[in-house]
């Protein structure tokens, strides 16, 4: 995944604020990760959010595949990409340079490649670029499924579901939804969600490889 952030400094006061926000998100899910609802794929969450003409900014856009996915669902999309990778054509290579206003900012498997400072800056910059009522949607490896994070040496920061929600709150967003993303063959899915579920609980691990957190910029 590409990145498009500059690095900054994170103050101790910000750490305390993030900790409080993280606790408030965790309190919504009394059974921890197992309270978080399951969605099939990231696009099943995104597709109801927009419609024809929705203005989308994708950060860490890679091959820009999201544009095709959303165009197929909505019929038309105003899509802008940001990625530091200059081998693929992108509209911007640093989020600080992005201009315009957007209805939706999406970052798929990118925030874990950033330091906490840069992750906070991404969220703050997204907040500034979104219209009132605009939506941010981020996915990241599920820390309760360790291989999803550990198998990639370019990962920098593991974000638990409540911590990523806390980052959005600290950045000025309301957290409207948190999901575990899980799609598998029917038999495997049935085994993991029923027969093997108690074992996962005892071991403190999850079968969902990713989480997705959705935030909304308050009107006004």
C-alpha positions as a Python dict, from the first residue, in 0.01 Angstrom:
ca = {
    (1, 'X'): (0, 0, 0),
    (2, 'X'): (123, 347, -75),
    (3, 'X'): (148, 630, 171),
    (4, 'X'): (105, 1001, 125),
    (5, 'X'): (182, 1156, 464),
    (6, 'X'): (455, 1371, 607),
    (7, 'X'): (575, 1287, 957),
    (8, 'X'): (513, 1501, 1263),
    (9, 'X'): (537, 1492, 1643),
    (10, 'X'): (279, 1356, 1883),
    (11, 'X'): (238, 1535, 2216),
    (12, 'X'): (171, 1363, 2549),
    (13, 'X'): (-159, 1550, 2577),
    (14, 'X'): (-262, 1387, 2251),
    (15, 'X'): (-176, 1043, 2390),
    (16, 'X'): (-408, 1104, 2685),
    (17, 'X'): (-684, 1225, 2456),
    (18, 'X'): (-646, 923, 2229),
    (19, 'X'): (-658, 689, 2530),
    (20, 'X'): (-987, 837, 2647),
    (21, 'X'): (-1137, 815, 2298),
    (22, 'X'): (-1021, 457, 2265),
    (23, 'X'): (-1196, 366, 2591),
    (24, 'X'): (-1519, 526, 2471),
    (25, 'X'): (-1515, 316, 2154),
    (26, 'X'): (-1430, -3, 2344),
    (27, 'X'): (-1725, 59, 2577),
    (28, 'X'): (-1962, 16, 2281),
    (29, 'X'): (-1848, -346, 2244),
    (30, 'X'): (-1872, -514, 2587),
    (31, 'X'): (-1747, -851, 2455),
    (32, 'X'): (-1453, -689, 2280),
    (33, 'X'): (-1376, -788, 1922),
    (34, 'X'): (-1650, -1054, 1933),
    (35, 'X'): (-1912, -782, 1977),
    (36, 'X'): (-1806, -615, 1653),
    (37, 'X'): (-2046, -704, 1369),
    (38, 'X'): (-1925, -882, 1058),
    (39, 'X'): (-1942, -741, 705),
    (40, 'X'): (-1863, -951, 401),
    (41, 'X'): (-1622, -714, 223),
    (42, 'X'): (-1518, -349, 235),
    (43, 'X'): (-1728, -259, -67),
    (44, 'X'): (-2045, -399, 91),
    (45, 'X'): (-1995, -128, 354),
    (46, 'X'): (-1904, 148, 109),
    (47, 'X'): (-2169, 95, -158),
    (48, 'X'): (-2469, 215, 48),
    (49, 'X'): (-2277, 527, 153),
    (50, 'X'): (-2255, 692, -188),
    (51, 'X'): (-2445, 738, -509),
    (52, 'X'): (-2395, 875, -860),
    (53, 'X'): (-2160, 1172, -853),
    (54, 'X'): (-2020, 1108, -504),
    (55, 'X'): (-1680, 1276, -470),
    (56, 'X'): (-1426, 1022, -348),
    (57, 'X'): (-1065, 1061, -234),
    (58, 'X'): (-869, 739, -192),
    (59, 'X'): (-543, 760, 4),
    (60, 'X'): (-284, 490, -50),
    (61, 'X'): (-473, 415, -370),
    (62, 'X'): (-230, 166, -523),
    (63, 'X'): (-366, 48, -859),
    (64, 'X'): (-679, 266, -821),
    (65, 'X'): (-905, -39, -822),
    (66, 'X'): (-1157, 127, -592),
    (67, 'X'): (-1265, 356, -874),
    (68, 'X'): (-1383, 64, -1085),
    (69, 'X'): (-1556, -99, -789),
    (70, 'X'): (-1752, 213, -696),
    (71, 'X'): (-1831, 303, -1057),
    (72, 'X'): (-1982, -42, -1099),
    (73, 'X'): (-2204, 14, -798),
    (74, 'X'): (-2299, 379, -851),
    (75, 'X'): (-2278, 421, -1228),
    (76, 'X'): (-2059, 728, -1196),
    (77, 'X'): (-1808, 854, -943),
    (78, 'X'): (-1584, 1157, -908),
    (79, 'X'): (-1263, 984, -802),
    (80, 'X'): (-930, 1132, -690),
    (81, 'X'): (-629, 922, -585),
    (82, 'X'): (-335, 997, -357),
    (83, 'X'): (-31, 770, -328),
    (84, 'X'): (344, 823, -292),
    (85, 'X'): (406, 557, -558),
    (86, 'X'): (496, 746, -875),
    (87, 'X'): (505, 434, -1094),
    (88, 'X'): (124, 450, -1118),
    (89, 'X'): (-55, 767, -1232),
    (90, 'X'): (-213, 942, -935),
    (91, 'X'): (-375, 1280, -892),
    (92, 'X'): (-164, 1361, -585),
    (93, 'X'): (141, 1213, -413),
    (94, 'X'): (106, 1384, -75),
    (95, 'X'): (-219, 1437, 111),
    (96, 'X'): (-101, 1783, 209),
    (97, 'X'): (-119, 1878, -159),
    (98, 'X'): (-472, 1747, -219),
    (99, 'X'): (-719, 2015, -324),
    (100, 'X'): (-1096, 2010, -357),
    (101, 'X'): (-1377, 1888, -134),
    (102, 'X'): (-1501, 1532, -96),
    (103, 'X'): (-1800, 1335, 26),
    (104, 'X'): (-1600, 1022, 104),
    (105, 'X'): (-1236, 954, 197),
    (106, 'X'): (-1123, 592, 182),
    (107, 'X'): (-799, 429, 300),
    (108, 'X'): (-776, 55, 242),
    (109, 'X'): (-494, -121, 427),
    (110, 'X'): (-280, 192, 442),
    (111, 'X'): (-294, 335, 795),
    (112, 'X'): (-92, 47, 944),
    (113, 'X'): (197, 152, 719),
    (114, 'X'): (217, 486, 901),
    (115, 'X'): (349, 604, 1235),
    (116, 'X'): (83, 711, 1484),
    (117, 'X'): (176, 1074, 1417),
    (118, 'X'): (123, 1034, 1044),
    (119, 'X'): (-196, 837, 1095),
    (120, 'X'): (-335, 1123, 1304),
    (121, 'X'): (-234, 1371, 1038),
    (122, 'X'): (-407, 1164, 770),
    (123, 'X'): (-730, 1169, 971),
    (124, 'X'): (-705, 1540, 1048),
    (125, 'X'): (-637, 1622, 684),
    (126, 'X'): (-928, 1402, 572),
    (127, 'X'): (-1153, 1592, 812),
    (128, 'X'): (-1048, 1921, 654),
    (129, 'X'): (-1112, 1792, 300),
    (130, 'X'): (-1457, 1645, 368),
    (131, 'X'): (-1783, 1833, 342),
    (132, 'X'): (-2003, 1852, 652),
    (133, 'X'): (-2164, 1512, 688),
    (134, 'X'): (-1885, 1353, 482),
    (135, 'X'): (-1759, 1003, 559),
    (136, 'X'): (-1417, 850, 621),
    (137, 'X'): (-1373, 473, 590),
    (138, 'X'): (-1051, 296, 688),
    (139, 'X'): (-954, -70, 688),
    (140, 'X'): (-658, -227, 866),
    (141, 'X'): (-543, -576, 965),
    (142, 'X'): (-730, -717, 1263),
    (143, 'X'): (-488, -733, 1556),
    (144, 'X'): (-687, -1027, 1690),
    (145, 'X'): (-576, -1218, 1378),
    (146, 'X'): (-197, -1167, 1418),
    (147, 'X'): (-78, -1304, 1080),
    (148, 'X'): (-270, -1028, 900),
    (149, 'X'): (-38, -771, 1053),
    (150, 'X'): (285, -963, 1115),
    (151, 'X'): (332, -1113, 770),
    (152, 'X'): (412, -773, 613),
    (153, 'X'): (746, -616, 711),
    (154, 'X'): (632, -274, 586),
    (155, 'X'): (367, -249, 858),
    (156, 'X'): (457, 15, 1116),
    (157, 'X'): (166, 55, 1360),
    (158, 'X'): (-91, -209, 1465),
    (159, 'X'): (-433, -52, 1521),
    (160, 'X'): (-682, -242, 1733),
    (161, 'X'): (-1044, -170, 1639),
    (162, 'X'): (-1103, 55, 1940),
    (163, 'X'): (-778, 242, 1889),
    (164, 'X'): (-855, 317, 1525),
    (165, 'X'): (-1196, 437, 1635),
    (166, 'X'): (-1022, 652, 1894),
    (167, 'X'): (-801, 803, 1624),
    (168, 'X'): (-1111, 906, 1430),
    (169, 'X'): (-1269, 1060, 1740),
    (170, 'X'): (-947, 1246, 1816),
    (171, 'X'): (-948, 1374, 1458),
    (172, 'X'): (-1293, 1529, 1498),
    (173, 'X'): (-1511, 1252, 1354),
    (174, 'X'): (-1807, 1069, 1498),
    (175, 'X'): (-1755, 692, 1481),
    (176, 'X'): (-2066, 561, 1307),
    (177, 'X'): (-1970, 196, 1258),
    (178, 'X'): (-1702, -66, 1319),
    (179, 'X'): (-1691, -397, 1130),
    (180, 'X'): (-1491, -716, 1113),
    (181, 'X'): (-1443, -806, 748),
    (182, 'X'): (-1477, -1176, 678),
    (183, 'X'): (-1556, -1367, 361),
    (184, 'X'): (-1484, -1734, 312),
    (185, 'X'): (-1617, -2046, 146),
    (186, 'X'): (-1953, -2143, 289),
    (187, 'X'): (-1830, -2449, 480),
    (188, 'X'): (-1526, -2272, 624),
    (189, 'X'): (-1737, -1976, 722),
    (190, 'X'): (-1988, -2200, 901),
    (191, 'X'): (-1712, -2382, 1089),
    (192, 'X'): (-1536, -2065, 1200),
    (193, 'X'): (-1852, -1886, 1310),
    (194, 'X'): (-2014, -2180, 1491),
    (195, 'X'): (-1815, -2495, 1572),
    (196, 'X'): (-1474, -2329, 1616),
    (197, 'X'): (-1605, -2003, 1762),
    (198, 'X'): (-1566, -2109, 2131),
    (199, 'X'): (-1204, -2207, 2064),
    (200, 'X'): (-1130, -1868, 1910),
    (201, 'X'): (-1279, -1702, 2218),
    (202, 'X'): (-1068, -1911, 2457),
    (203, 'X'): (-750, -1841, 2260),
    (204, 'X'): (-827, -1470, 2231),
    (205, 'X'): (-796, -1466, 1852),
    (206, 'X'): (-1039, -1394, 1571),
    (207, 'X'): (-1103, -1542, 1228),
    (208, 'X'): (-1168, -1208, 1056),
    (209, 'X'): (-853, -1078, 888),
    (210, 'X'): (-948, -710, 873),
    (211, 'X'): (-1144, -444, 1054),
    (212, 'X'): (-1316, -143, 905),
    (213, 'X'): (-1401, 176, 1090),
    (214, 'X'): (-1640, 434, 945),
    (215, 'X'): (-1659, 791, 1073),
    (216, 'X'): (-1868, 1091, 984),
    (217, 'X'): (-1785, 1462, 997),
    (218, 'X'): (-2051, 1638, 1197),
    (219, 'X'): (-2261, 1899, 1017),
    (220, 'X'): (-2146, 2249, 1102),
}
